[in-house]
Amino acid sequence: MLLLAGCSADGAGVSGGRTDGAARARAHSPYWVNPHGSAARQAEKYRAAGRDAEAELIEKIASRPVAEWIGPEDPAAETRRLTRAAERADRRALLVLYNLPHRDCGQYSQGGAPDGDAYRAWVDAVVRGIGDRAATVVVEPDALPHLLQEGCTPRHLHGERYTLLHEAVTRLAGLPGTRVYLDAGNPDWVRDPGALVEPLRRAGIGAADGFALNVSNFQTTASNIAYGRKLSAMLGGKHFVVDTSRNGNGPAAGRTEESWCNPPGRALGEPPTTRTGRRLVDAFLWIKRPGESDGPCKGGPEAGEWYPEYALTLARNADF
């Protein structure tokens, strides 16, 4: 399996213990590696404490590009900082927009912009921050599948969501250096890909470069590719990307909270690369940041917070 990585903004490695193996294969992945991410900081802490074996495990994450999820505070400054750092390293920024109103059906990642106008202003700021620099953007994980989930997003909000997604995709697609992928869930969620065709069209898939699968989930790469090919055929041959951040051992059994919220026994999947060997698959990406919690379950912290014990498990179980 290919070992992949990019460079830091200043050309330095993430830690003193990093080898040159990732740098030698950087041509396989055009994405920027943040030298100050949670995994990099954790590796430094382990090394300082003399826990070198654990530091080496965490380096499996720290040495590879993971997506940056843009926050609600000053998105223009955040995206400008990230894309400029990537540009200095001759890399492409990998970003996720996750701020739609009424997101996540009131679950662990609930929240988002307070209303449609606030979301539009936020997207405008993101667009200003990216400018003409190179970026790949995944737009609003779960937003469309949640419209199809009974009892999740109230019916009277559906029209607004489609409009906001369409506007966001169109604005981003108009940037000269930006590639856009609209989230389409995973094969175990909306099992009939045909059910997503009209929602994706209403949400602007025509303006996007393609769709994203398996974000923050654990379905196998093979099942995502099979599913993606079926969906692509219904969308005129649209390409797609697959989140492989935590699917190395596939999904946990069942379809309950136990199977999606910090499930035990999971592993890092294929390292990020644009050399997938599949015509329709533009990239395997780590969109969910491996080592960040799914929510306060099984002893984990709040959703999105760094969970070092889980990160170690993912890395220890990885088959590379």
C-alpha positions in Angstrom: 0.0 0.0 0.0 1.3 3.4 -0.9 2.7 5.7 1.8 1.6 9.2 1.2 1.9 12.7 2.5 2.5 16.3 1.7 4.8 19.0 3.1 4.2 21.4 6.0 3.8 25.1 5.3 7.4 25.8 6.2 8.9 22.7 4.8 9.6 21.1 8.2 8.4 17.7 9.3 5.6 17.3 11.8 7.9 15.9 14.4 11.5 15.0 15.0 10.7 11.4 14.6 9.1 11.5 11.2 10.9 9.6 8.5 11.3 10.6 4.8 9.1 7.7 3.6 6.0 9.8 3.2 7.8 12.7 1.5 9.2 10.3 -1.1 5.8 9.3 -2.1 4.1 12.8 -2.0 3.4 12.7 -5.7 0.6 10.2 -5.0 -1.3 12.8 -3.0 -1.6 16.5 -3.9 -3.1 17.4 -0.5 -1.5 19.5 2.3 -0.4 17.9 5.6 -1.1 20.3 8.5 2.1 20.2 10.7 0.1 21.5 13.7 -2.9 19.1 13.6 -4.1 17.2 16.6 -2.2 14.0 15.6 1.0 15.9 15.2 0.7 17.5 18.6 -0.1 14.1 20.2 2.9 12.5 18.6 5.1 15.3 20.0 3.6 14.7 23.5 4.3 11.0 23.3 7.9 11.6 22.2 8.5 14.1 25.0 7.2 11.5 27.5 9.5 8.8 26.1 6.5 6.9 24.6 8.2 6.4 21.2 6.2 3.4 20.1 2.9 5.2 20.6 4.4 8.3 18.8 5.2 6.1 15.8 1.7 4.8 15.7 0.2 8.3 15.8 2.6 9.3 13.0 0.5 7.1 10.7 -2.1 9.8 11.0 0.1 12.9 11.5 2.2 12.3 8.3 -0.9 12.1 6.0 -3.3 14.8 4.8 -6.6 15.0 6.6 -9.5 17.4 5.9 -9.9 20.7 7.7 -13.5 21.2 8.8 -14.2 24.9 8.6 -15.6 26.5 11.8 -18.3 29.1 12.3 -16.0 31.8 13.6 -14.3 33.9 10.9 -14.4 31.4 8.1 -12.7 33.8 5.7 -9.6 34.1 7.9 -9.6 30.3 8.5 -9.8 29.3 4.8 -7.3 32.0 3.8 -4.8 30.7 6.4 -5.2 27.1 5.3 -5.2 27.6 1.6 -2.2 30.0 1.9 -0.3 27.4 3.9 -1.1 24.7 1.3 -0.1 27.0 -1.5 3.3 27.7 0.1 3.9 24.0 0.3 2.8 23.5 -3.4 -0.2 21.5 -2.2 -4.0 21.6 -2.4 -6.1 22.3 0.7 -8.7 19.7 1.6 -11.7 21.4 3.3 -15.1 20.4 4.6 -18.2 22.6 4.9 -20.5 21.5 7.7 -22.6 24.4 8.9 -26.1 24.0 7.4 -29.0 25.0 9.7 -30.7 22.2 11.5 -27.9 19.8 10.8 -27.5 16.2 12.2 -31.1 15.7 13.3 -30.4 16.9 16.8 -27.7 14.3 17.4 -24.2 14.7 18.7 -23.1 17.1 15.9 -26.3 19.2 16.0 -26.0 22.9 15.4 -25.0 24.8 12.3 -25.9 28.3 11.2 -28.9 29.8 12.9 -30.8 30.4 9.6 -30.4 30.5 5.8 -29.1 34.1 5.6 -26.5 33.4 8.2 -25.4 30.3 6.2 -25.2 32.3 3.0 -23.0 34.9 4.7 -20.8 32.1 6.1 -20.4 30.5 2.6 -19.6 33.9 1.1 -16.8 34.3 3.7 -15.5 30.8 2.8 -15.4 31.7 -0.9 -13.5 34.9 -0.2 -11.0 33.1 2.0 -10.3 30.4 -0.7 -10.0 32.9 -3.5 -8.0 31.6 -6.5 -5.9 29.1 -4.4 -6.2 25.4 -4.9 -8.7 23.6 -2.8 -10.9 20.5 -2.8 -14.1 21.0 -0.8 -16.6 18.4 0.5 -20.0 20.0 0.9 -22.2 19.3 3.9 -21.8 15.7 5.1 -25.2 14.0 5.8 -27.3 16.9 4.6 -29.0 15.0 1.7 -29.4 11.6 3.3 -31.0 13.3 6.3 -33.7 14.6 4.0 -34.6 11.1 3.1 -34.6 9.9 6.7 -38.1 9.8 8.2 -38.5 12.1 11.2 -35.2 13.8 10.8 -35.4 17.1 8.9 -38.9 18.7 9.1 -40.6 18.7 5.7 -41.0 22.5 5.6 -37.2 22.9 5.7 -36.4 20.7 2.7 -36.8 23.4 0.1 -34.5 25.8 1.9 -31.9 23.1 2.3 -31.8 22.3 -1.4 -31.5 26.0 -2.2 -28.7 26.5 0.3 -26.8 23.5 -1.0 -27.3 24.5 -4.6 -26.0 28.0 -3.9 -23.0 26.8 -1.9 -22.0 24.3 -4.6 -22.4 26.9 -7.4 -20.4 29.5 -5.6 -17.5 27.2 -4.8 -17.6 25.7 -8.3 -17.1 29.2 -9.7 -13.7 29.5 -8.0 -10.8 28.9 -10.5 -8.8 26.5 -8.3 -11.6 24.7 -6.4 -12.9 21.2 -6.9 -16.3 20.5 -5.3 -17.8 17.2 -4.1 -21.4 17.0 -2.7 -21.9 14.5 0.1 -24.0 11.4 -0.8 -23.9 9.3 2.3 -22.7 5.7 2.3 -23.9 2.3 0.9 -25.4 1.2 4.2 -27.5 4.4 4.7 -29.5 5.0 1.6 -29.3 1.5 0.2 -30.9 2.4 -3.1 -28.6 4.9 -4.9 -31.5 5.9 -7.1 -33.2 7.6 -4.2 -30.4 10.1 -4.1 -30.5 11.1 -7.8 -33.1 13.8 -7.6 -31.9 15.2 -4.3 -28.4 15.5 -5.7 -29.7 17.2 -8.8 -31.7 19.7 -6.7 -28.7 20.3 -4.6 -26.4 21.3 -7.5 -24.5 18.1 -8.4 -24.5 19.4 -12.0 -22.2 22.2 -11.1 -20.0 20.0 -8.8 -17.0 17.9 -9.8 -18.7 14.9 -8.2 -20.0 13.4 -5.0 -18.4 12.1 -1.8 -19.1 8.8 -0.1 -18.6 7.2 3.4 -17.8 10.5 5.2 -17.2 9.7 8.9 -18.4 6.1 8.3 -16.7 2.7 8.1 -18.1 1.0 5.0 -15.5 -0.8 3.0 -13.8 0.8 0.0 -15.0 -2.0 -2.3 -18.7 -1.5 -1.3 -18.4 2.3 -1.7 -16.9 1.9 -5.2 -19.6 -0.5 -6.3 -22.3 1.9 -4.9 -20.6 4.9 -6.4 -20.5 3.4 -9.8 -24.2 2.7 -9.8 -25.0 6.3 -8.6 -22.6 7.7 -11.1 -24.3 5.9 -14.0 -27.6 7.6 -12.9 -25.9 11.0 -12.9 -24.3 11.1 -16.3 -20.9 9.6 -15.2 -20.1 11.9 -12.3 -16.9 11.1 -10.5 -16.6 10.6 -6.8 -14.3 10.4 -3.8 -14.3 7.9 -0.9 -13.5 8.6 2.8 -11.2 5.8 3.8 -10.1 7.3 7.1 -11.4 4.6 9.3 -12.7 1.7 7.1 -9.6 -0.5 7.2 -11.6 -3.2 9.1 -15.0 -2.3 7.6 -18.0 -1.5 9.7 -18.9 -2.9 13.1 -21.9 -5.2 13.2 -25.4 -3.9 13.4 -27.0 -0.5 12.6 -27.2 1.0 16.1 -25.2 3.7 17.8 -22.7 1.0 18.6 -21.9 0.6 14.9 -21.2 4.3 14.1 -20.2 6.1 17.3 -16.6 5.3 18.2 -17.0 1.6 17.4 -14.2 -0.6 18.7 -11.9 -2.7 16.6 -11.8 -0.3 13.6 -8.7 0.6 11.6 -7.2 3.3 9.3 -8.1 2.6 5.7 -6.2 3.2 2.5 -3.9 6.3 2.8 -5.0 9.4 0.9 -4.2 9.2 -2.8 -5.5 10.4 -6.2 -4.0 7.2 -7.7 -6.9 5.0 -7.1 -6.7 2.9 -10.2 -10.4 3.3 -10.8 -11.6 5.5 -13.6 -14.5 7.2 -11.7 -12.8 7.4 -8.3 -10.9 10.7 -8.1 -9.4 10.1 -4.7 -9.4 8.1 -1.5 -9.4 10.8 1.2 -9.3 11.0 5.0 -12.3 13.4 5.3 -13.2 12.4 8.9 -10.2 13.3 10.9 -9.0 9.9 12.3 -8.7 10.1 16.1 -11.5 12.6 16.6 -14.5 11.4 18.5 -17.9 10.7 17.0 -19.6 11.8 20.2 -19.8 11.1 23.9 -20.2 7.4 23.7 -18.1 4.5 24.8 -16.0 6.8 26.9 -15.3 9.3 24.1 -15.3 13.1 24.4 -17.7 15.4 22.5 -18.0 15.0 18.7 -15.0 16.4 16.9 -12.7 16.4 19.9 -9.4 14.6 19.9 -9.6 11.1 21.3 -6.0 9.7 21.6 -6.9 6.3 22.8 -9.1 5.8 19.7 -6.5 7.2 17.4 -4.0 4.6 18.8 -6.5 1.8 18.1 -7.1 2.9 14.6 -3.3 3.2 13.9 -2.5 -0.1 15.6 -5.0 -2.0 13.6 -4.0 -0.4 10.3 -2.7 -2.8 7.6 0.1 -0.6 6.4 
